[in-house]
Amino acid sequence: MLIDYQNVNIYQGEELILKDVNFDIDEGQFVYIIGKVGSGKSSLLKTLYCELDLYPDEVGKAEVLGRNLVSIKRKHIPALRREMGIIFQDFQLLHDRNIYRNLQFVLKSTGWKQKEDINKRIDEVLDKVGLLDKKDKRPHELSGGEQQRVAIARALLNEPKVIIADEPTGNLDPETACAIVSLLHDITAQGTSVIMSTHNLPMLDKYPGIVFKCEHGELVKEEKASTKDEKATQDGRADQDGRATQEGRATQEGKATQDGKADQDGKAGQENDKH
């Protein structure tokens, strides 16, 4: 289990944002966090990488990648974050350097030393997101979708066990947003889990995953992303099947009536002929 929250209360200062949170994630899962603005989506995600503290007496259990978030020391948080990939809505790229140097900065600051290894890893992640030919460009020379793909490449650098994406499509047009979610969805095939907060509800049907909803101060696991739509479809099919059955019966009964009448008329005719 990569993430295991049991009976966790999440606060912003003194304000209770989410109560009694139960939330668990395993390898290779794609997880959506949905809910209205201010419902607690970002607060939940921030607790996972220790940007927002949890209060010891407000937690049943809170473990992320084998660390107890209640007792973890500040000096150990960078090591925890190195095992994660974090993607922000506003990209948070360094605009004073090109894409290659953006990624190089992350690798060097997380302990990579050999230039050959650094260059190889940068090429690998840029190729994965389709931007190998853009590594000499600066962020402002790229589109919003390209900048977000660089942010995904950055998140992949240290081969994270889990990627946390806070509204990664919030500033993108629908077509570009679709491409970004598709890319994130594909990443789970390699065993990396993705947790993504979003307002883009149509994506839930196009790229299925586990869905949690922040609502009324609670985190609720949805049975299925498209339960309502599926129920409507099933009800529609049931109506159609019901009508078809009724119409079939009516046809059979009508035919039987006609056949019966024909038999009776035939018999009556034969008897008249005898007389």
QUIPE-V225920 format. One record per pair of residues at least 6 apart in sequence whose C-alpha atoms are under 8 Angstrom apart, sorted by sequence separation. I is the first residue (numbers start at 1). J is the second residue. D is the distance in whole Angstrom. If there is no record, write none. Layout:
i = [I,I]
j = [J,J]
d = [D,D]
//
This chain:
i = [10,11,35,46,47,62,63,112,126,187,188,213,214,9,10,11,34,47,61,62,187,212,213,9,10,33,62,94,139,155,169,212,213,9,10,43,93,123,126,185,212,213,9,184,211,212,8,9,10,59,107,169,210,211,7,8,9,168,169,210,211,7,8,67,211,6,7,8,56,104,210,211,6,7,54,55,65,104,131,210,5,6,48,54,209,5,6,208,4,5,104,131,4,5,50,103,131,3,4,129,148,205,3,4,129,204,205,2,3,17,18,100,181,185,204,1,2,3,17,129,1,2,126,129,1,2,128,178,182,1,17,18,181,50,126,144,145,49,82,125,144,168,170,125,163,165,167,168,169,170,161,162,163,164,165,166,167,168,12,49,125,145,149,161,162,163,164,165,166,167,169,49,125,145,148,160,161,162,163,164,165,166,167,10,162,10,99,100,122,145,99,100,121,98,99,98,99,98,99,12,98,99,97,98,96,97,11,95,10,95,9,94,95,93,10,106,9,8,9,107,7,8,99,103,107,7,8,6,7,8,6,7,8,93,103,129,5,6,5,6,91,4,5,91,4,5,93,3,4,92,3,4,91,2,3,2,3,2,88,1,2,87,87,85,87,85,86,85,84,85,85,84,83,85,82,83,84,87,89,83,84,85,86,87,88,89,82,83,84,85,86,87,88,89,90,83,84,85,86,87,88,89,84,88,89,87,89,90,89,45,45,42,27,27,30,42,41,30,2,29,2,28,28,28,29,31,33,28,29,30,31,32,33,34,35,36,27,28,29,30,31,32,33,34,35,27,28,29,30,31,32,33,34,27,28,30,32,26,34,25,32,41,40,39,39,32,34,39,40,30,31,32,33,34,35,36,39,30,31,32,33,34,35,36,29,30,31,32,33,34,35,29,31,33,18,21,22,19,20,21,18,19,17,18,19,16,18]
j = [16,17,41,52,53,68,69,118,132,193,194,219,220,16,17,18,41,54,68,69,194,219,220,17,18,41,70,102,147,163,177,220,221,18,19,52,102,132,135,194,221,222,19,194,221,222,19,20,21,70,118,180,221,222,19,20,21,180,181,222,223,20,21,80,224,20,21,22,70,118,224,225,21,22,69,70,80,119,146,225,21,22,64,70,225,22,23,225,22,23,122,149,23,24,69,122,150,23,24,149,168,225,24,25,150,225,226,24,25,39,40,122,203,207,226,24,25,26,40,152,25,26,150,153,26,27,153,203,207,27,43,44,207,77,153,171,172,77,110,153,172,196,198,154,192,194,196,197,198,199,191,192,193,194,195,196,197,198,43,80,156,176,180,192,193,194,195,196,197,198,200,81,157,177,180,192,193,194,195,196,197,198,199,43,195,44,134,135,157,180,135,136,157,135,136,136,137,137,138,52,138,139,138,139,138,139,54,138,54,139,54,139,140,139,58,154,58,58,59,157,58,59,150,154,158,59,60,59,60,61,60,61,62,147,157,183,60,61,61,62,147,61,62,148,62,63,151,62,63,151,63,64,151,63,64,64,65,65,151,65,66,151,152,152,155,154,155,155,155,156,158,158,158,160,158,159,160,163,165,160,161,162,163,164,165,166,160,161,162,163,164,165,166,167,168,162,163,164,165,166,167,168,164,168,169,168,170,171,171,164,166,166,161,162,185,197,197,188,161,188,162,188,189,190,191,193,195,191,192,193,194,195,196,197,198,199,191,192,193,194,195,196,197,198,199,192,193,194,195,196,197,198,199,193,194,196,198,193,201,193,204,214,214,214,215,209,211,216,217,208,209,210,211,212,213,214,217,209,210,211,212,213,214,215,209,210,211,212,213,214,215,210,212,214,214,218,219,217,218,219,217,218,217,218,219,217,219]
d = [6,5,7,5,6,6,6,7,5,8,7,6,6,7,6,7,7,7,8,6,8,6,5,8,5,6,7,6,6,7,5,5,6,6,6,7,7,6,8,8,4,7,4,7,6,6,7,5,8,8,7,7,8,5,8,5,6,8,8,8,8,4,5,8,7,7,5,7,6,7,7,6,6,6,7,7,8,8,8,7,7,5,7,6,7,5,7,7,8,5,7,8,6,6,7,7,8,7,4,6,7,6,5,7,7,6,6,8,5,7,6,7,8,7,7,7,6,7,6,8,6,5,7,6,5,7,8,7,7,7,8,8,8,7,6,8,7,8,7,5,7,8,7,8,7,7,7,8,7,8,7,5,6,6,6,6,5,8,8,7,7,6,7,5,5,5,5,5,5,5,8,6,7,8,8,7,6,6,6,6,6,7,7,7,8,7,7,5,7,7,5,6,7,7,6,5,6,5,6,8,4,7,6,7,8,8,7,7,6,6,8,8,7,7,8,8,5,6,6,7,8,4,7,6,8,6,6,7,5,7,5,7,7,8,8,7,8,5,5,7,7,7,5,6,6,6,7,8,5,8,6,7,6,8,5,6,6,5,8,8,7,6,6,8,7,8,6,4,7,6,8,8,7,6,7,7,5,7,8,5,6,6,6,6,6,6,7,6,5,4,5,5,5,5,8,7,6,6,6,6,7,5,7,6,7,7,6,8,7,7,7,7,7,8,7,8,6,7,8,6,8,5,6,7,8,8,7,4,7,6,6,6,6,6,8,8,6,5,5,5,5,5,4,6,7,6,4,6,6,6,6,6,6,5,8,8,7,7,8,8,8,6,6,6,6,7,7,7,8,8,5,6,6,6,5,8,7,5,5,5,5,5,5,8,7,6,6,6,6,6,6,8,8,7,8,7,7,6,7,6,5,6,6,5,8,8,7]
//
